[in-house]
């Protein structure tokens, strides 16, 4: 279950993904399979080759891309989430979702 984002933010992410951009959407998320994890960043792009290349460039396995049309995406969680958000210059995501305190 996703929460902590507005409908506008979700729609902006969807539009960027559909334009073939690498788009980031961070939100609060709880899943019993991942105890202690409270957020996820969905990195989406309809150009799945571009998304796979992005994964490889960031040391991530593209086999874990969720091929969910019309919004294919890779879920970033845990320490790699923080690291990649920092490298992407998305400080607003880090601050808003309190990922700097972890």
N, CA and C of each residue as an Amber inpcrd file, in Angstrom:
protein
   306
   0.8440000  -1.1810000   0.0000000   0.0000000   0.0000000   0.0000000
   0.8890000   1.2440000   0.0000000   0.5960000   2.1470000  -0.8840000
   1.3590000   3.4000000  -1.0120000   0.6130000   4.5270000  -0.3130000
   1.3750000   5.3760000   0.3720000   0.7650000   6.5740000   0.9510000
   1.8340000   7.6360000   1.1470000   1.3740000   8.8730000   1.3700000
   2.3010000   9.9780000   1.5690000   2.5730000  10.7840000   0.3060000
   1.8190000  10.5160000  -0.7560000   1.9630000  11.2870000  -1.9940000
   0.5910000  11.7800000  -2.4290000   0.5960000  12.8070000  -3.2500000
  -0.6680000  13.3500000  -3.7410000  -1.0110000  12.7540000  -5.1040000
  -2.2310000  12.8980000  -5.4870000  -2.6840000  12.4430000  -6.8110000
  -1.8960000  13.1720000  -7.8990000  -1.6100000  14.4590000  -7.6780000
  -0.8390000  15.2390000  -8.6440000   0.5610000  14.6420000  -8.8260000
   1.2290000  14.3220000  -7.7240000   2.5760000  13.7300000  -7.8180000
   2.5450000  12.4060000  -8.5680000   1.5620000  11.5820000  -8.2630000
   1.4280000  10.2960000  -8.9510000   1.1970000  10.5080000 -10.4450000
   0.3280000  11.4310000 -10.7850000   0.0430000  11.6930000 -12.2020000
   1.2550000  12.2730000 -12.9290000   2.0230000  13.1260000 -12.2570000
   3.2300000  13.6750000 -12.8760000   4.2460000  12.5690000 -13.1480000
   4.3860000  11.6290000 -12.2110000   5.2840000  10.4860000 -12.4070000
   4.8100000   9.6430000 -13.5910000   3.5290000   9.3570000 -13.6310000
   2.9790000   8.5500000 -14.7310000   3.2360000   9.2140000 -16.0820000
   3.0330000  10.5260000 -16.1580000   3.2620000  11.2450000 -17.4130000
   4.7280000  11.1870000 -17.8250000   5.6330000  11.3730000 -16.8710000
   7.0710000  11.3180000 -17.1810000   7.4590000   9.9190000 -17.6500000
   6.9400000   8.8940000 -16.9890000   7.2130000   7.5090000 -17.3920000
   6.7250000   7.2830000 -18.8180000   5.5350000   7.7320000 -19.1150000
   4.9630000   7.5320000 -20.4540000   5.6850000   8.3310000 -21.5320000
   6.3710000   9.4020000 -21.1480000   7.1830000  10.1620000 -22.1080000
   8.5290000   9.4950000 -22.3600000   8.8020000   8.4030000 -21.6490000
  10.0630000   7.6980000 -21.8360000  11.2000000   8.2460000 -21.0050000
  10.8750000   9.0280000 -19.9840000  11.8870000   9.5650000 -19.0760000
  12.1310000   8.5720000 -17.9470000  13.3170000   8.6310000 -17.3590000
  13.5750000   7.9160000 -16.1110000  12.9700000   8.7910000 -15.0140000
  11.9200000   8.2920000 -14.3710000  11.1750000   9.0900000 -13.3990000
  11.1890000   8.4060000 -12.0350000  11.3110000   9.2270000 -10.9870000
  11.4000000   8.7350000  -9.6150000  10.1490000   9.1220000  -8.8430000
   9.5970000   8.1660000  -8.1000000   8.4620000   8.4350000  -7.2180000
   8.7270000   7.7140000  -5.8980000   8.9420000   8.4830000  -4.8440000
   9.1630000   7.9060000  -3.5210000   7.8860000   8.0640000  -2.7110000
   7.5410000   7.0150000  -1.9790000   6.3690000   7.0840000  -1.1030000
   6.5520000   6.1330000   0.0690000   5.7400000   6.3670000   1.0960000
   5.7280000   5.4440000   2.2290000   5.1030000   4.1410000   1.7700000
   5.5850000   3.0530000   2.3590000   5.1730000   1.7320000   1.8970000
   5.4330000   0.7290000   2.9980000   4.4860000  -0.1320000   3.2440000
   4.6530000  -1.1940000   4.2300000   4.3650000  -2.5290000   3.5710000
   5.2780000  -3.4610000   3.7650000   5.1120000  -4.8040000   3.2250000
   5.7350000  -5.7580000   4.2300000   4.9740000  -6.7180000   4.7350000
   5.5060000  -7.6170000   5.7590000   6.7140000  -8.4340000   5.2910000
   6.9360000  -8.5350000   3.9930000   8.1030000  -9.2600000   3.4810000
   9.4020000  -8.5010000   3.7430000   9.2810000  -7.1970000   4.0230000
  10.4620000  -6.3470000   4.2140000  10.3630000  -5.5940000   5.5410000
  10.5560000  -6.2900000   6.6620000  10.4550000  -5.6050000   7.9570000
  11.4930000  -4.4960000   8.0780000  11.0590000  -3.3880000   8.6430000
  11.9560000  -2.2490000   8.8320000  12.0220000  -1.3040000   7.6460000
  11.5040000  -1.7090000   6.5100000  11.4860000  -0.8490000   5.3200000
  10.1760000  -0.0670000   5.3280000  10.2910000   1.2600000   5.2360000
   9.0980000   2.1090000   5.3290000   8.8430000   2.9270000   4.0730000
   9.8090000   2.9180000   3.1520000   9.6330000   3.6770000   1.9130000
  10.1280000   2.8600000   0.7330000   9.6670000   3.2480000  -0.4280000
  10.1300000   2.6710000  -1.6890000  10.2050000   3.8110000  -2.6950000
  11.1540000   3.7260000  -3.5930000  11.2190000   4.6520000  -4.7210000
  11.0100000   3.8350000  -5.9770000   9.9900000   4.1830000  -6.7220000
   9.7270000   3.5260000  -7.9950000  10.4250000   4.3310000  -9.0830000
  11.3180000   3.6620000  -9.8000000  12.0320000   4.2820000 -10.9110000
  11.4110000   3.7020000 -12.1650000  10.6660000   4.5270000 -12.8900000
   9.9130000   4.0290000 -14.0320000  10.3330000   4.6380000 -15.3490000
  10.0220000   3.9060000 -16.4260000  10.2580000   4.3740000 -17.7910000
   9.5940000   3.3830000 -18.7450000   8.8360000   3.8790000 -19.7100000
   8.2090000   2.9650000 -20.6690000   9.2130000   2.3810000 -21.6420000
  10.3400000   3.0460000 -21.8140000  11.4150000   2.5050000 -22.6480000
  12.1780000   1.5140000 -21.7710000  11.7940000   0.2440000 -21.8370000
  12.3540000  -0.7380000 -20.9190000  13.8490000  -0.9740000 -21.1430000
  14.3420000  -0.7510000 -22.3560000  15.7800000  -0.8710000 -22.5790000
  16.5200000   0.2620000 -21.8710000  15.9590000   1.4540000 -21.9390000
  16.5440000   2.5960000 -21.2340000  16.5380000   2.3400000 -19.7280000
  15.4440000   1.7720000 -19.2190000  15.3490000   1.4620000 -17.7960000
  16.3540000   0.3690000 -17.4180000  16.4960000  -0.6460000 -18.2560000
  17.4790000  -1.7110000 -18.0030000  18.8920000  -1.1430000 -17.9960000
  19.1810000  -0.2510000 -18.9260000  20.5010000   0.3800000 -18.9660000
  20.7370000   1.2170000 -17.7140000  19.7070000   1.9200000 -17.2560000
  19.8130000   2.7020000 -16.0260000  20.1240000   1.7700000 -14.8510000
  19.4240000   0.6480000 -14.7740000  19.6770000  -0.3250000 -13.6990000
  21.1380000  -0.7720000 -13.7240000  21.6090000  -1.1860000 -14.8920000
  22.9810000  -1.6690000 -15.0290000  23.9830000  -0.5890000 -14.6250000
  23.7540000   0.6370000 -15.0750000  24.6590000   1.7460000 -14.7440000
  24.7040000   2.0290000 -13.2430000  23.6420000   1.6350000 -12.5320000
  23.5720000   1.8670000 -11.0920000  23.8310000   0.6020000 -10.2800000
  24.3460000  -0.4260000 -10.9410000  24.6850000  -1.6580000 -10.2400000
  23.4950000  -2.4740000  -9.7870000  22.3770000  -2.3170000 -10.4820000
  21.1510000  -3.0370000 -10.1390000  20.8430000  -4.0650000 -11.2220000
  20.2280000  -5.1470000 -10.8350000  19.9160000  -6.2140000 -11.7790000
  18.6100000  -5.9010000 -12.5170000  18.6730000  -5.6760000 -13.8340000
  17.4590000  -5.3550000 -14.5870000  16.4300000  -6.4820000 -14.6050000
  16.8180000  -7.6770000 -14.1890000  15.8530000  -8.7850000 -14.1230000
  14.7350000  -8.4820000 -13.1240000  14.9910000  -7.5270000 -12.2090000
  13.9880000  -7.1920000 -11.2020000  13.0880000  -6.0270000 -11.6060000
  13.1520000  -5.6290000 -12.8570000  12.2180000  -4.6130000 -13.3530000
  10.8220000  -5.2320000 -13.3600000   9.8780000  -4.5190000 -12.7850000
   8.4800000  -4.9680000 -12.8220000   7.9120000  -4.5680000 -14.1810000
   7.6080000  -5.5280000 -14.9910000   7.1010000  -5.2780000 -16.3500000
   5.5950000  -5.0390000 -16.3060000   5.1780000  -4.1050000 -15.4950000
   3.7460000  -3.8140000 -15.3310000   3.3650000  -2.6640000 -16.2500000
   2.6970000  -2.9920000 -17.3170000   2.2800000  -1.9690000 -18.2690000
   1.0680000  -1.2250000 -17.7130000   0.9480000   0.0330000 -17.9230000
   1.7710000   0.8730000 -18.7810000   2.9150000   1.5800000 -18.0340000
   3.2710000   1.0850000 -16.8250000   4.2890000   1.7630000 -16.0260000
   5.3630000   0.7880000 -15.5290000   6.2200000   0.3020000 -16.4250000
   7.3180000  -0.5570000 -15.9670000   8.1950000   0.2270000 -14.9900000
   8.6710000  -0.4680000 -13.9520000   9.4610000   0.2380000 -12.9460000
  10.3560000  -0.7190000 -12.1680000  11.3440000  -0.1360000 -11.5220000
  12.2440000  -0.8520000 -10.6250000  12.0160000  -0.2850000  -9.2350000
  11.8510000  -1.1560000  -8.2370000  11.6390000  -0.6980000  -6.8630000
  12.9730000  -0.5940000  -6.1290000  13.2680000   0.6000000  -5.6580000
  14.4630000   0.8340000  -4.8360000  14.0450000   0.8450000  -3.3740000
  14.7270000   0.0350000  -2.5550000  14.4690000   0.0330000  -1.1170000
  15.8000000  -0.0820000  -0.3800000  15.7630000   0.2530000   0.8850000
  16.9360000   0.0590000   1.7360000  18.0890000   1.0040000   1.4180000
  19.3060000   0.5790000   1.7500000  20.4820000   1.4450000   1.5790000
  20.7110000   1.8920000   0.1310000  20.4070000   1.0480000  -0.8240000
  20.6010000   1.4360000  -2.2310000  19.6470000   2.5560000  -2.6250000
  18.4680000   2.5580000  -2.0520000  17.5100000   3.6340000  -2.3170000
  18.1250000   4.9730000  -1.9320000  18.6290000   5.0530000  -0.7140000
  19.2310000   6.2990000  -0.2250000  20.4200000   6.6950000  -1.0940000
  21.2830000   5.7490000  -1.3790000  22.4890000   6.0080000  -2.1760000
  22.1370000   6.5510000  -3.5630000  21.1770000   5.9290000  -4.2230000
  20.8320000   6.3380000  -5.5910000  20.0810000   7.6630000  -5.5930000
  19.2300000   7.8940000  -4.6150000  18.5570000   9.1930000  -4.5300000
  19.5760000  10.3090000  -4.3050000  20.5820000  10.0560000  -3.4770000
  21.6330000  11.0550000  -3.2610000  22.3840000  11.3220000  -4.5620000
  22.7640000  10.2660000  -5.2600000  23.5160000  10.4160000  -6.5090000
  22.6850000  11.1400000  -7.5710000  21.3660000  10.9270000  -7.5660000
  20.4810000  11.5700000  -8.5410000  20.1530000  13.0060000  -8.1580000
  20.6250000  13.4460000  -6.9830000  20.3650000  14.8200000  -6.5480000
  18.9420000  15.0410000  -6.0820000  18.2740000  13.9820000  -5.6350000
  16.8810000  14.0890000  -5.2130000  16.7890000  14.2620000  -3.6940000
  17.4110000  15.3140000  -3.2360000  17.4470000  15.6030000  -1.7970000
  16.0380000  15.7990000  -1.2340000  15.1400000  16.3490000  -2.0420000
  13.7710000  16.5420000  -1.5620000  13.1230000  15.2130000  -1.1780000
  13.3950000  14.1410000  -1.9240000  12.8640000  12.8160000  -1.5810000
  13.4710000  12.3510000  -0.2520000  14.7810000  12.5350000  -0.1240000
  15.4870000  12.0980000   1.0820000  14.9830000  12.8260000   2.3210000
  14.7760000  14.1110000   2.2050000  14.3210000  14.8930000   3.3510000
  12.8550000  14.6250000   3.6720000  12.0200000  14.6500000   2.6610000
  10.5840000  14.4820000   2.8590000  10.2440000  13.1480000   3.5280000
  10.9530000  12.0850000   3.1190000  10.6480000  10.7680000   3.6360000
  11.6210000  10.3190000   4.7290000  12.3610000  11.3000000   5.2610000
  13.2620000  11.0990000   6.4070000  14.2700000   9.9720000   6.1770000
  14.8130000   9.9190000   4.9750000  15.7840000   8.8810000   4.6520000
  17.1990000   9.2690000   5.0540000  17.4130000  10.5270000   5.3900000
  18.7250000  10.9650000   5.8250000  19.0080000  10.5720000   7.2710000
  17.9430000  10.3070000   8.0380000  18.0970000   9.9680000   9.4420000
  18.4180000   8.4930000   9.6520000  18.2170000   7.6890000   8.6380000
  18.4320000   6.2290000   8.7690000  19.8920000   5.8900000   8.9100000
